[in-house]
């Protein structure tokens, strides 16, 4: 059962990694289009700035589980590398538990914020007036998936010999 959970979470994390790459590609294309419209054709750009900011932000939050899965985050591991393997395992567990707790707190906070944005009909103050639930949803999804990935990491650590 645990192995199946780990496999499902890892598949979701990989899918989110692909989605994050697509969102960043979209952002890059829109920035190029915005530059072309603004400086070559002297046309107004209304939706482009928010599209770039929101898609890049969504890429960050949705890509986080993939980064954790691949151990792609920046870390200072000088002390950890000097420790014994058993101590390294304990440090990994402590780090994963703290990361999981942080993500769970952010799930609650982001969930409340998303609920308030939906109930209040909140929009951005720009001309485009984008509903705020749109950028908040990938933020909540990213924290939920990151929590699941931390849980999968803890399950894998529990199965390692000490």
C-alpha positions in Angstrom: 0.0 0.0 0.0 2.8 2.4 0.9 4.7 1.7 -2.3 1.5 2.4 -4.3 1.0 5.7 -2.5 4.7 6.6 -3.2 4.3 5.7 -6.9 1.1 7.7 -7.3 2.6 10.8 -5.6 5.8 10.6 -7.6 3.7 10.3 -10.8 1.8 13.4 -9.8 5.0 15.3 -8.9 6.5 14.4 -12.4 3.3 15.6 -14.1 3.4 18.8 -12.2 7.1 19.2 -13.2 6.0 19.0 -16.8 3.1 21.4 -16.3 5.5 23.8 -14.6 7.9 23.7 -17.5 4.9 24.4 -19.9 3.8 27.3 -17.7 7.3 28.8 -17.8 7.4 28.3 -21.6 4.1 30.1 -21.9 5.4 33.0 -19.7 8.4 33.3 -21.9 6.3 33.4 -25.1 3.9 36.0 -23.7 6.8 38.2 -22.6 8.2 38.1 -26.1 4.8 38.9 -27.5 4.4 41.7 -25.0 7.7 43.2 -26.0 6.8 43.0 -29.7 3.4 44.6 -29.2 4.6 47.3 -26.9 7.8 48.4 -28.6 7.3 47.5 -32.3 3.6 48.1 -32.8 3.2 50.6 -30.0 0.1 48.7 -28.8 -1.3 48.4 -25.3 -0.7 45.3 -23.3 -3.5 44.7 -20.9 -3.6 41.0 -20.0 0.1 40.0 -20.7 1.7 41.2 -17.4 -0.8 39.4 -15.2 -0.7 36.3 -17.4 3.1 36.2 -17.0 3.1 36.8 -13.3 0.3 34.3 -12.6 1.7 31.5 -14.8 5.2 31.9 -13.5 3.9 31.9 -9.9 1.8 28.8 -10.7 4.9 27.1 -12.2 6.8 27.8 -8.9 4.2 26.2 -6.7 3.2 23.4 -9.0 6.9 22.6 -9.7 7.9 22.4 -6.1 6.9 18.7 -5.6 9.0 17.7 -8.6 12.0 19.6 -7.2 11.6 17.8 -3.9 11.3 14.5 -5.7 14.5 15.0 -7.7 16.3 16.6 -4.7 16.8 19.7 -6.9 16.5 22.2 -4.2 19.4 24.2 -2.9 20.7 22.9 0.4 23.7 23.4 2.6 24.7 19.9 3.5 28.3 20.3 4.8 27.3 19.3 8.4 25.1 16.5 7.1 27.9 15.0 5.0 30.3 15.0 8.0 27.7 13.0 10.1 27.4 9.3 10.4 24.8 7.6 8.1 22.4 7.1 11.0 22.6 10.8 11.9 22.1 11.7 8.3 18.9 9.7 8.2 17.7 11.4 11.4 18.5 14.8 9.9 16.6 13.9 6.7 13.6 12.9 8.8 13.6 16.1 10.8 13.9 18.2 7.6 11.0 16.3 6.0 8.8 16.6 9.1 9.5 20.3 9.3 8.8 20.8 5.6 5.6 18.8 5.9 4.4 20.9 8.9 5.2 24.1 7.0 3.3 22.9 4.0 0.3 21.9 6.0 0.2 25.3 7.6 0.4 26.9 4.2 -2.4 24.6 2.9 -4.7 25.8 5.6 -3.7 29.5 5.1 -4.0 29.3 1.4 -7.2 27.4 1.6 -8.8 30.2 3.8 -7.5 32.9 1.4 -8.8 31.0 -1.6 -12.2 30.6 0.1 -12.4 34.3 0.9 -11.4 35.2 -2.6 -14.2 33.0 -4.0 -16.8 34.2 -1.6 -15.9 37.9 -1.9 -15.5 37.8 -5.7 -12.1 39.3 -5.4 -10.3 40.4 -8.5 -7.1 42.1 -9.4 -7.2 45.9 -9.4 -6.1 46.0 -13.1 -8.1 46.7 -16.2 -8.3 42.9 -16.8 -9.8 42.3 -13.3 -8.7 38.7 -13.1 -10.6 36.8 -10.5 -8.1 36.0 -7.7 -9.2 32.4 -7.3 -7.3 31.8 -10.6 -3.8 32.5 -9.2 -4.6 31.1 -5.7 -5.8 27.7 -6.9 -2.4 26.5 -8.2 -0.8 27.8 -5.0 -3.1 25.7 -2.9 -2.7 22.7 -5.3 1.1 23.1 -5.1 1.2 23.1 -1.3 -1.2 20.0 -1.2 1.0 18.1 -3.6 4.2 19.2 -1.9 2.7 17.9 1.4 2.0 14.6 -0.3 5.6 14.5 -1.6 7.0 15.2 1.8 4.8 12.4 3.2 6.1 10.0 0.5 9.7 11.1 1.3 9.1 10.2 5.0 7.7 6.8 4.1 10.8 6.1 2.0 13.0 7.3 4.8 11.2 5.0 7.3 11.9 2.0 5.0 15.7 2.8 4.9 17.9 0.7 7.2 19.4 2.8 10.0 
